[in-house]
C-alpha cells in the first residue's frame, strides 16, 4: 500500500503548488508554447498571442526568466532587438505540456482551432 504520511502528501502538494503558481497565471502557457517552437523577438511574440498587452507580456517573461525557464537575448542590431528563448529547463516542459494539450483535446469542451 502507498505511503500517505503527512510529509509525503505535503511534498507532492508543494511541487504541484509551485508549478501552478507559475503556470496558473494567465498567458504563461501560451508564451511557453510559442517559445517551444523557436526563439522569438518580443514584438513577434506579442503578435503571436492575441489579447496580451505589452506590459503583461513583459511581466510574464520576467517571471519565466526568474524561474529559469526563459532567457532574454539582445541582438545589438541596428536596430536593437530583444529575443526570448527557452532554457534547457524550459525545453524539458515540452512532453508534459504536450500531454496536457492531448488531455484537454480529449476532456475539455470548447472551441477548437486557433
N, C-alpha and C positions, 0 to 999 in steps of 0.2 A: 504494500500500500504506500502511496506517496506521502512524503513528509510535509505536513501542513502546519509546521510550527509557526509561531508568530513572526519569528525572524525571517523565515523563508518567504512568507507572504509579503512582508514589508520590503524585502529585496526586489521581488517581482514588481510590486506596486511602484517602487522608486524608479525603476528603469522605465516602465511604461509611462509614468508621470513625466519623466524628463523628455521622452520622445514627444508626447502630446503637448507639453509646454511650448515646444518649438513648432511642431507640425500641426498643432491645433489652431494656430493663428491663420487668419485669412491670408491668402496669397502665397504662403510659404511653399505649399505643394506645387502649384503651377510654376513658380520660379525655378524650383529644383528640377521639375520636369523639362522645362525649356533648356536648362543648362546641361542636362544629361545628353542632349543631342550634340552640343559643341559649345566652346566659349562664345559669349555673346557680348556685344557692345551694349552699354546702358540703354541708349535710345532704341536699339533693336529689341532689347528685352522688354522695354516698356510697350512697344508696339505689339509684341507677341502675346501680351497679357491684357486683353481689353478690359477697361474699367479701373485699372490700377493707377493711382496717382504717382507722380514723380517722387513725392515725399515718402509715400508708403513703400514704394519700391526701394528707395534708398534705406529706409529703416529696416526692412526685411533683409536686404543684402548685408547690412551691418550686423544684424543678429546672426545670420548664417555664417558670416565671417568670424564672429566671436565664438561661435560653436565649432569652428574648424572645418566647416563644410564647403566654404566658398573662398576663393582668392581673388583679389582685385589686381588687375594688371593695367598699368598705364602705358599707352602707346604714345610716345613723345610727339609723333606727327611730323610736320603740321598736317592737319590740325590735331591738337591733343585729344585723345580719345581714351575712354576707360572701358575695359572689357572685364568680364567676370567668367570664372570657370570653377568647376567643382574640384575639390581636393581629392586625394585618394579616399579619404573617409566619406566624402560626398558621393563619389562614384560607387562606393560599396553599398549605398542605399538602393541602387537600381533593382536588384532582384526583389527586395521587399516591396518597393513601390509598384513594380510591375504586377506583383501578386495581388496587392491591394486593388489595383486597377481591374484585374480579372475578377476579383471578388465583387467589386462594385458593378461591373457589367452583368454579373450573374444574379446579384441580390438586391441592388438598389434601383428602384424605378426612377425614371427621369428622362429628360430629353437626351438624345444621343447626338453624335456629331460634334463639330467644333463649337 
